[in-house]
Amino acid sequence: MNLPTWVWLVTIGGFALMLAVDFYLVARDPRQPAFRECVRWVTFYVLLAVAFGIGVVLLAGPKFGGEFFAGWITEYSLSVDNLFVFLVIMSRFSVPNRFRQKVLMTGIVLAIGMRGVFIAVGAEAVTRFDWLFYIFGAFLVYTAWKFVTEKEEEADFSENLALRTVQRILPSTKAYHGAAMVVRIDGRRLVTPMLIVMVAIGTSDLLFALDSIPAVFGLTKEPYIVFTANVFALMGLRQLFFLVGGLLDRLVYLNKGLSFVLAFIGVKLVMEALHHDGVSWAPEVPIMVSLGVILGTLALTTVVSLLKSRSGRKKSEREEVAAVADQVSVDN
């Protein structure tokens, strides 16, 4: 895709405008959004991404359109998995409900900026060093293995080096002071837990990018598609947090599905690198096959997860009824 500079500028300007509007809405009315409001916004962003993908199909062809949809769906799924960590961070630092939107919005802006840098560096690197695809592929397979083998308690948020450094160096208050990140008390300038939380969210996003950027480069080599797929996956993440927060525990097999998707993309990367290096038996996987595998895996994972959760709830209800009945019989 040989895109003129103005296409990049218009795209970035459009994303910046949407983020500015979203940020204004959060700053004007800090609160926990209602369920219907979240549904409307998430639906809007999803339809916007679908419309953009259809536009790519019409203007650039089905190959690039398929690459966008595969990249966006993969990144969106990884973003949903990241919400688990966001939820842990919010609980860990006891963030008041009315300020959670601001924290998430700031984290999203930081994530877009950091991923933009990663994508620019990665795009330049992969054009110069073809052997990077072997490293990307191996890294994705390793990440998939980690997803499968890590225990639930190990998946919880752990304070990274940047967060520990901020907590150690900067004097902070014990309590929140509204949405302020810095306050002056008795002549001393102190940071508040709000700043600490934003550092936690931002640095966590940075770590997530290490998984997601190689994954989308495994589906497309076009920097424009990599960038737009990432941004569209992050747009609406704030509303999605409140929308699916109560449903996250039901997606018990999400990590397993994502691990299969990452492993598939990793193997695909290695196979295609071998193919381009002249290895005759190594296949080149069509993008539509990749899209079908990704959609099928995530759909199956969601259905099986919901069925498992429903079965677990019914079992818990039966055990609770049996326990009450036993208690009644003992009392009598």
Secondary structure, DSSP 8 states (H G I E B T S, - for coil): ----HHHHHHHHHHHHHHHHHHHHHHHHS-S---HHHHHHHHHHHHHHHHHHHHHHHHHH-HHHHHHHHHHHHHHHHHHHHHHHHHHHHHHHTT--GGGHHHHHHHHHHHHHHHHHHHHHHHHHHHHH-TTHHHHHHHHHHHHHHHHHHS-GGGGS----HHHHHHHHHS-B-SS--TT-SEEEETTEEEE-HHHHHHHHHHHHHHHHHHHHHHHHHTT---HHHHHHHHHHHHTTHHHHHHHHTTTGGG-TTHHHHHHHHHHHHHHHHHHHHHHHTT-TT-----HHHHHHHHHHHHHHHHHHHHHHHHHHHHHHHHHHHHHHHHHHHHH-
